[in-house]
Amino acid sequence: MNIWWYRIYGLLFRLFRLFGMKQEKAFFFMGHNCNFQGNIRYVHDAMKKEYPGIRRVVISKKQLFTPKGKSAAANKLQKVFGSFGLFFVVNYHMATSHYIFLNDNFLPLAYMPFSPDAVLIQLWHGAGAFKRFGLDTEPDEDVRRLVKKGNRRVDYVPVTAKEIVPIYESALGIPRKNIYPDGLPFMDYYFDPLRKQRAAERFYKKYPECKGKKLVLYTPTFRTNPDENNAIWEHLEAGKLLEALGTEYMLLVRFHPQRPPKGVGELPKNCKNVSDYPDAKALYTVSDVMITDYSCTSVEYALLKKPLLFFVYDLETYDRGCYLDFNELPGGILRLAKELPEAILHPEGGLKNAAYFLEHHYDCPMEYGYSRRLLQRLMKRA
């Protein structure tokens, strides 16, 4: 890691601050996901509706460097333009915006002296506190120092429950007083029947063969070790699973967007890889049961009160660790692929797991309006 790049970034930021902060400007920077979705999208759309006078600027780091549909040669050139965009365009908008929304850590923050009037909001891309993340898994002391230094300037982080606040304080290095158990903006989706209906309609239009089927959604997270990560798919034994379930079932597979396993190969019949489907929430809506492992998708899926199964074949050796004690799960855990069919066909344990997650991860208000309430808090603060 070359800290000098971050120092240079900070110097440029100081120059761009000379342009002045625009009171009616908000900048949304997605350092984590390519698709414009999740908490950051919900807040953006709410701001567009509730505060139309505020200018909104949206930039995705991944889209800067890897635009979709480009050739390999074009992508090499794009890295040059992407670096320019990151150092100058993103930097300029951060320096001149009143509200700055992030969805991941951004190391240059350590060297960016924001105006006292600027408001920094961290809309973390995950939900709840399941697998360990952030500083709780970071071994590099330089990175830890930069994250802590930069995140001290963050003014607001929403979470879903009071018991999660100390975890986010530890994992992000953000002062506890700036972490609020107000609920997350994406939760608006789950209290909006029309939005869920439209999401399902779009899904079935894309995959009409799924209509009338019982859908099992598999959402494993990544493993840090490449060999272990590439072995995720084979551990599921998808062919045997579908054979045991019968033709009325289909399996939807959604790998981690940043580190999908390599060499997945041809999928068995009645199995679809939906990793590139842009709307994860639509997949949650149409599925009848979720199989996951250490992914924070489980925290979100619990809101639907559907069966939630944990297939953790590598629990003793998982390389990131969890905040959760799996022994506390009332539905138990699954260690062998051959246990999955029975758990899917008789999902009572999965329903108990969902109830457990709701109880321990949500003590925020359970009603529509999370994005609007977040913006109201920010406007009062400003």
N, C-alpha and C positions, 0 to 999 in steps of 0.2 A: 504494500500500500504506500503510495506516494502522497504524503501529507501536503507537500507543496502545491499540488493541484487544488486542494481545498483552500489553502491560503490565497492562491491566485483568484479562486472563485470569490472569496471574501473581499479581496481588493476591488474586483469588478463590481461587486455588489455596492461597495461604498461609492463608486463612481455613478452607478445607476440611481442611487438615492438622491443625487443632485437634481434629478428630474422631478422630484417631489412625489409624495404619496397621494394617490387619488382617493378621496374619501368614498366615492361611490364606485369602487372597483373591487372585484373578488377574483382570486386566482385559484384554480383547481388543478393541482399537479398530481398525477398518478404515477408514482414511482414503482408501483408493484404490479398492476395488471394492465394488459394491453386494452381490453375492452372497457368502455366507459360504463361502469356498473357499480353495484354495491353502495355503501354508505355515501360515498362522494357524489354519485349520480343522483341519489335521492335528495340530498341537500341542494345540489345544483338546480334540480327541477322545482323544488319548493321555493327556492329563492327567485327563480324566474317568474313563478306565479304570485308570490306574496310581496316581493320587492322588485318589480320590473325596472325600477330606475337604476338599479345597481348593474354595472357592466360586468359580465362574466367571461372569463378567459379560461379555456380548458386545454391542457397539454398532457400527453401520456409519454413517459420516457421510452417505453417499448416501441411506440409508434414512431418516435423520433429516429430510432436506430434500425428497426426492422419493419418497415411498412409492408402491408400485406400485398401479395401478388407481384412482387418485384423479383427480377432475375438475380442470380448470385453476383454477377458483375455490378448490377445496379445497387445491390445491398452493400457492397464494399464502398462504393461512392457515398451511399447514404450514411455510412458511419462517420464520414467526414462532416456531412451536413448535420447529422445528429449531434456530434460533439459541439459544433457551432451553436446549434439550437439550445443545447443544454447549458452551455457556458454564457451565452449572450441573451437569447430570447427568454428562457426560463428565469434567468437571473434578473433580467429587467422587470419582468412581471412580478416577481417576488418583492423587488425593491420598491415598486410603485403601487402595490395593492394594499388596500386597507385590511382585507380579509384574505388569509392564505390557508387553503385547505390541503392537507397531505393525507396519503393513505399508507405511508411506510416511513421508516427512518430515512433521513437525508443528511449524510455526514457533513456536507459543507455548512450546515446550520451553525456549527461550532465557531465559524469565522465570519458570520453574517450579523452585523450589528443593526438589528431592526429598529425602526422608529418605535418609541414607547407607545404610540397610538396604534401601531399595527397589531392585529389579532391573529395568532397562529392556532389552527385547529387541527388536531391529529385524529382523523377518522380511520383508525386502524382497519386493515383489510380482513381481519378475522373477527370471530364472535366468541364471547366468553373467554374462558381460560381452561384449556384442555391440555394439549401438548405444550411443553416448555418452549418459549420463544424469546426473541430479542436478547437482552443482556443476560438472561438466565441460561443461554446456551452459547454465548459468544466467548471464545477462548482468547481472541486477539485483544491485548490490553490497549493498543492504540485505538482500535475501533470502539472499545468500551468507553474510553476517555472521551472520544469525539461525540459519541451518542449522548452521553451524560451531559457534556458541556452544551451541545446544541439543543437538547430537549428541555433543558432548564428554562428555555424561552417559550416553550409551548404553553398556551393559555388555557386550552380546553380539550379534554378527552372524554367522550361519553362511553360508558360501559353499561352492563345490564343489571348489575347487582352490587350491593355494598361489599360482600365478601370477596369480590373480584378486585376491588380498588387496590389493596396492597400488592396483589400480583402484578398489576399494570405499573404500579410505582416501581417495583423491582425490575420488571422486564424492559421498561422503556426509559427509566431514569427520569420520569416526570414527577414533579412535586405532587403529593397526595391531594393538596388543596385544589389542584387543577383537574382532578379526575372526578367526574360526576356520574352517579348511577341513575341516569335519566332514561336509559334505553337507547338503542341504536337506530339511526334513520331507516335502515333497511327493513325494520320491523313494521313499517307502514304497509308493506306489501301483504303481510299476513292478516291484517285487519281491513283489507280492501277486497271484498268478494269479486267485484267486477274486474279488478286487475288480475286476480288469480284466474278467473275464467278466460280472459283474453290471452293470458300466457299459455294456458292449456290448449286453447284453440290454435295458436301459432305452432305449438309443438306438434299437434296431430296433423296439421297441414304439411309440416315438414316430414313427419314420419307416419303416414296413414296406416302403415302395417302394424302400428302399435295399438290401434283402436281395438277395443274389446279384449285386450290382453291384460293380465296382471303383471305389473311392471316392478321389477326388483332393481334398485339403483345401488351400484357399488362405487364408493368414493374413497379410495385409499389415499393417504397422504404419502409423501416421499420418504425415502431413507437416505441419509447422508452418504453412506457407503454405496458407490455406483453399482457394484455387483448385487448387493442386497436390494437396491432400488429396481434393478432390471429383473429381479426374481419375483417381484410383487404379483405379477399376473399369473405366473405358473402355480403359485401357492393356492390360488382360488379354485383351481381345477374346474373351470367354467363349464366345460363339456359335460362332465359328470354331474355337476349341479343341475344343469338344464335338463338332462336326461331324467334325473330323479324327480324334478318338478313337473314335467309333462309339458305338452304343447300349449297349454293355456297361459304359460308364463313366458316373459321376455326379460332378458338381462340388459340393463343399460350400464355402461362403464364410463366413469368420468375420472380420469387420472389428474394428478396435480398439474396445474397449468404451466408451472415453471420447470418441473423435473419429471416428465412422464417416463415410464420405463421404456427401454429400447428393445427392439426385437419382439414385439407383441405378436406379429404375424397374423395369419388369417383367423378370424373369429369363428366360433361355432355357430350353427344355425340358431336363430332366435336370440342373437346377441348383437348389440350395437355399441360402437365406440362413440360416445357423445361428448368427448372431451372438448371439442371445438364448438359445441352448441353455445351461442352467446349468452343465454339466459339460464343460469344454474337454478334459479328459483322455480322456473317452469318445470324443470326435471324433478324438483322436490314435490311440486304440486301434483304431477301426474303419477308419480310412483306410489306403490302400495306399501313398500317397505324399503328401508335403507340398510345396506351393509357397509360399515366403515371400519376404521381402526382407531387411529389417534388424531383424526382430522377434526378441525373445529366445525366442519359441516354438521356434525351431530348436534351441536348446540343450537344451530339454526333450525335444523329439521325437527327438533323437539317441539317447536311452536305449532307444528301441524298435528301433533298428538297421534302420530302413526308409529308403527313398530320400528324400533331402532336396535340393530344388532351390531355387536362388536366382534369382528374376526381378527384376533390378535395372536397369530401363530408365533410371533417373535417377541412376546411380552418381556421375557427376561433379558433380551439382547437389544431391544429397541434403542437406537442411538441418540435420542433426544430427551427421553424421559417425559413424564406427565405430571401435572398438578393433581390429577385425579387418582384416587386409589381404586383400581378396578375391582378389588374385592368388595367394594361398597355397592356396586351395581346390583340392584334387586333382580334384574333379569339374567344375571350371570354373563359370562363371556364365552366365546367360542374359540377353541384352540386348533381344531382340526376341520378341514374342509368338509369332511363327511358329516359333520354335525349341522351344517348349514341347511340342507333341505328340510329337516324336521323343524328347525327353528323358524323357517319361513312359512311352512304349512301350518304351524301352531305357534303364532307369534305373541302369545301372552307375555312371555318374558321381555320381548321387545317393547311392548306397551308400558311395562313397569319401568324400563330404562328411560323412556321418553318422559314419564311422569317425574322420575328422579331428576332428570336434567332441568325440567321446568322449575322444580322446587329449588334447586341449588344455583341456578344460573340467572333467574329472573325474579327480582323483587321490585323492578321498576313498574310504572303504570302500564297496564296491559290494555291499551286503547290507542286507536289511530291518532296520529298527529305528532310523531316523534321528530320529524324533520322540521315541522313548523315550530315546535316548542324549542328546539335547538337554536333556530334562527332568532327567535324572540329573546332567548337568553343572551345571545351574542349582541343583538342590537341594544339591549339594555346596558351591556358591558361597555360597548363602544360609546 
